[in-house]
Amino acid sequence: MGTTLRHLKVRHRAALVVAAAMILVGCQAPIRSAPEGAIGASIGAPIGTEALLKRHHLSGARAGFLLFDLNNGDRVSARNENEAFIPASTAKVPTTVAALNILGPGYRFQTRLLVNGELKDGVLSGDLYLKGGGDPLLSPQDLMGLAGQLGDVGISRISGRFYFDTSFLKSIRQIEPNQPDDARYNPGLGALSLDFNQILNRQAGGQDNEYLPVHKPGLRAAQVFRMMARLVGVELPEPTAAITPNDARVLARINSAALVDIVRLALQHSNNMVAELIGQVAARKIGGRALDLTESSAVLNNWLKDRLVATSWDGFHLPNHSGLTSKARVTPSQMASIIRFAAHQRFGGWRYLSLLPVSGFRESFRSRFRGPAAELRVWAKTGTLKYAKGITGIMFTNSDRNLAFALYVTDFKKRKAYDEPGAAKTPGIESLAEKWIGRAEAFEEDLIREWIAGF
């Protein structure tokens, strides 16, 4: 489940030097099996995997993984690598890999103010439009910047209407209907999405549910903009949804940070809304129109399949861009192929490796992989749902091998019971699920530390 990006305080607007052209990508070569008898050629599970599952009381769960040498493609170890697991937030890896290629690392989302009238004596004799472009990090500061430009051009009020336009993307009430309606990680989506589509719950009193999801993000963004306009001396009427006419002219605009910088933050903080908007905008560029999550996810999935033709895609199913669903499925082999595909590219000078969370710093990996034995050795994206855990990325072993990996643990029986209608409200069920997550995380850490030391 995604967390907020509450630690972000400053939006960097400085222009970055980006590549003159998008990186051209071809078909992926198959991951080769190491020759028999070669060092590191074992395809069996590393010693201790079964013991670790039992030690962490995960005997009822399925575990699967694939490790391969990033430099030569040789398989190092595998277990159930072609079985499908619930990916959770590791689904953000295929989303961001595809989006960086489709949109380009320097892509910037735009939020604009447009008018279709004339200004005289401080009054705009026409309508004002706030048009969203899907900026995943749109902030109150951005809206204040736009509002200030109204005053800068001499507008004190308008004689017409104030509209907000979210037609660039499909407006969606929540990411996953089967997730709690009041979960802050399950907000609505739209082309105008302000402050991660979360709002302070004034009834919480510092307890749980301090923040609530916003299910009508476009309306909320327009309402906040109206308040900001009033603060700078511009009176606007109540906002109404509408599509901006073609003859409207741009009055002001705000550009987001470059996509590559947004992706780095999205992977670090695992924000679901950010991933969904990135995926929707990338799919729109290919499809030429606004798509719902199922449609846009299919577009990105097909984009990857067309480029990774040596990969078997049996069982692959990502119905959204963030992984916030227990219906998603991916095999360790498929995710490892995507990691390999990304690892050999450059995104505006950035390696995909450098966009991933790293072990040993701040609160990455929920404070796991600390200490000199693992510090800086794991660069990966994690995923967590009740009774489903995953981690995928790149590791540097003690022998200086550079290994790509994908590791999943899912207890399908317990997840199915958890998904039954009303089950989540059963007393004690959340506590049991959280304890399972803790045990699965400990299993991940023990196994990966074993790989670092053993390979």
C-alpha positions, 0 to 999 in steps of 0.5 A: 500500500502506498504512503504519502509524500508528506516529506516533500516541501519544495517543488523543484522547477529548475530546468534539467538537461535531458537527452536530445532523443528518447532511447531506442529500445529493441527486443530483449534477448532471453535470459540464458541459463549458465553452462552446467558446472560453471560457477554460480550455475545452480538453478536450485533454491539457495540453501535455507529457503525452506527453513526460512519459510518455516522459521517465519511461520510461512509454511502455508504461503507460496514463495517464488524468485528468480536471480540472474547476472545482470552483466551476462544474463546467466541464471543464478537461482530460481524457485517457482519463477513461472508461477504467478504471484500478487505483485502489490506495489512492485507493479509500479516498476512496469508502470514507470519503466513504460512511462519513462520510455513513452513520455520521455524522462524530461516530460512535464505535466501542465496545469493551465489557466485559459480565458475566452473574454476581454479584460477591461477595468479589472473585469474579465468579460468572459469565462475562466478555465482551470485545465488539468494535465494530470500533474501527480505532484500538483501542490497548493503552492502551484495553485497560488502561483496561478492565482497570483498571475490573475492579479498580475494581469489586472483581473479583479473579477470575472463577469462569466463563469469559472470552470474546471476542466478534467477532460485530459484524463478519466475521472475515477472515484477511487483506485480500487473499489475492494479497498476501504473507502476511507483509506488515504492510499485509495483516493480518486483520480483525475487530471486535476489532483491536488496534494495527493488527493488527501484531505485532513480529517478534522474529526480524527483528533490525532487518531487513526485516519488523520487524512481521508481520500478525496473522491472528487479531486477536480472539484476540490482543486477548483474550490481551493483555487477559488479560495486562493484567488480570493486571497490575492484579491480576485473574486471568482464564482463557484466552480463548475465542470466543463470542457475548455473551448478551442478558442480559449487562450492561455493566460498562465501555466505551471509545469511540473518537475521532470518525469524522471524526478517524479518517478524517483519520488514515486518509487521511494514513497510508493504513492498509488495516486502518483503511479496511476496518473503517470500510467494514465498519461503515458497510455493517453499518449499512445491511445490518443484519448482518456482511458479508464484504469483497465484500458490504460493498464492494458495499453502499457502492458501491451507496450512492454510485451511488444518489446520483451518478446522473449518473455513468456507472459502467461498469467501476467495481469496488471489491472491498474498502474499502482498494484493496489489490487489483489487481482493482479498477477505477475511471475518472478520471471516476468518481473525480472525481465522488466528489471533487466530491460530497464537496467540497460537503459538511460533515462535522461542520464539516469540509470533505472537503478538510481531511481530505486530505494536503496538499503541502509538509508533513512527509513527505506524498506521499513528499516530493514537491510541495515548495517554494513553487510547490506548497506548500499547493496539492495536497490529495489521496489517493495510491494505489500498487501495483506498476505502478499509481499514482493521485492524486485530490483538489483543487488550487489553481492559480497563477490561483487556480482551484480544480480537482478532479482524478483522475489514474491511471497503470497498466501493465496488461501488467507488472501482469498478469505480476507477478500470475502465480503465483510471479512476485513471488519472481522475483529482481529483480522487486521492484526493477524494480517499485519503480523503475517506481513511482518513475518514475510518481511523478515523472511525477505530480509533473511533470504536476501542477506543470504544471497548477498553473502552466498553469491 
